[in-house]
Amino acid sequence: MRPAEAWQALCVDLACCLRFYSRLPVPALPWEHDPHGLPDFPRLTRVLPVAGAVIGLLPALVLIGALGVGLGPWLAATLSVAAMTLTTGAFHEDGLADTADSFGGATRERRLEIMRDSRIGSYGTAALILAFALRIGALAALVSRVDSPAAFAAVLIAALLSRTAGLMPLVLLPPARLDGASYAVGQPTRETFWWAAALSAAMTVGLGVISDLPPAGISLMLVLSGLSGWGLTRLSARHIQGQTGDIAGAAQQVAEIAALIGLLTITGP
């Protein structure tokens, strides 16, 4: 493949990845054949860290802008998380709620049935409330401890790391059912995942160094996001003997929280 063709293919993959993971108005590229077709998800994973950083741009800008006009840490953090939720269409939050509800089921079949139910139960409601509180609280505490460039970079890093961690159940476990979305879009290979993980780590270190985040904080963000993704993977294996798209969404939410808290433990009060 010629360099120009390789670059075009990467741009197409990034555009498809952004359409899949967000509600951003991504236009059709001139050389795209079918911009609204079913994505080749296994191939898209190679650019997922870049897409995660792009998705984090608006929430990061909202955070810094709100701080700049004097709204204070808590309101700025709330607006930033709201911007992220709107950007993704609550894509991952929906997965978290469905996962929390389903894990309360008594059998594998009942858990999968609950996961498909569009209604939200008490476990899902509690999970969403706690997730929003933890994300907002972590961001509010962070902006009171670091300068604006560091806070901006932290939002981008948490966005890209958590979406990479969300790939872990999709890669390490088989689909829990053969008629779900995760089965339809295809399963990423381990080689593709490790490429995405390496790119995610490189971007994290680069953004951290540029924004002067503490090296130990950068390391903890990497480690804790990965461990949380692995933990959700193990829970999914135990409860439903496989994975679904909802599990990936739950892993992203937990990894984002873990990454921000990891950074907070190093920055200090």
Secondary structure, 3 states (H helix, E strand, C coil): CCHHHHHHHHHHHHHHHHHHHCCCCCCCCCCCCCCCCCCCHHHHHHHHHHHHHHHHHHHHHHHHHHHHCCCCHHHHHHHHHHHHHHHHCCHHHHHHHHHHHHCCCCCHHHHHHHHHCCCCCHHHHHHHHHHHHHHHHHHHHHHCCCCHHHHHHHHHHHHHHHHHHCCHHHHHCCECCCCCHHHHCCCCCHHHHHHHHHHHHHHHHHHHHHCCCCHHHHHHHHHHHHHHHHHHHHHHHHHHCCECHHHHHHHHHHHHHHHHHHHHHHHCC
